[in-house]
Amino acid sequence: MAHKYNLRGEYFFPNKRKAKILATNPSDIPPVEWTAFVDHYMDPKTKKQCLQNARNRERLIVSHAGGSKSNARRATQMEKKLGRPVCRSEVIVSTLLKKDGSYVSGEGQRLAEKIAEHLSEDQERAAAEGIHSKVLAHPDDAIGKVCGPENGKRVRGFSNAAYPSGFGKSKRIFGGAICGGSSSVSQQHVAELEKQLQEAKGQVATLYRFLQQKYSDEVPTLSDSVPHIESE
């Protein structure tokens, strides 16, 4: 990925025409491969995606060294190397470190140190439950404690970034961010779910009473496994 980026920086910019880029075929790249490479990155769809990726990087609160590798793939590699299940906190921390072991930034170091305070708990849970890292995510794990709970309206995938609920749609966090403001949003979400549940119970109760009135004894009684519905 870095090699492709360097090639684009050297041969594509500033705003060179496609014919000129094709004519400057590097000696170490076969003409067929160079043509395919240029066609791909000169395609309007690719340009649009590159622009969107640049905007996404600008919204990152904490920079990272994860590159284009997904967290799921990184977790699998870490598990093979360590010979044990890993938690998502370990994976996130690994993306805050450069190859030489230094942190990507001061903010990255601050975040990693906060996660480290709770990391042992996550590691013990992963070892005890033996759950694959792709699904090992708890609301009270290190990421949740440091960054707040995930946005309740999102379906979280381990390969995605963390999206604490207090930051809305405009703030994306790679593993962490400034904390605060998320608990109230989470409580509101729970309250809304409870309200919807009560409304559903009321609808079921109304339907059950209607069936009893119309079909009398033909309506089976609810089993013990079904919550009791009181008749008015």
MOWO-V788048 format. One record per helix or strand of 2 or more residues. SS is the DSSP state (A for helix, B for strand). FROM is the first residue (numbers start at 1). LEN is the number of residues. If there is no record, write none. Layout:
<<SS;FROM;LEN> <SS;FROM;LEN>>
This chain:
<<A;2;10> <A;18;6> <A;31;12> <A;44;16> <A;71;12> <A;88;7> <A;106;24> <A;142;6> <A;165;3> <B;172;2> <A;183;36>>
